[in-house]
């Protein structure tokens, strides 16, 4: 399984990384890793989005937009 990531975004104690990976049907999926903490105290939550994309760059742009949306309103991600 291959993963690609875009430039990470730091927001306070959180580190957000947009991700994409190829799906079996040839499309790409977007994901977002939200990590906090260090060492043994690290917690990482990964969101995978349902929408499919025709190219990796589109998936990464979508994931980056979701990262910015999370920064604006973390509670919206429940």
Beta strands, then each sheet from edge to edge (+ up, - down):
strand 1: 3-5
strand 2: 9-11
strand 3: 14-22
strand 4: 28-36
strand 5: 43-53
sheet 1: 1+ 3- 2+
sheet 2: 1+ 3- 4+ 5-
end
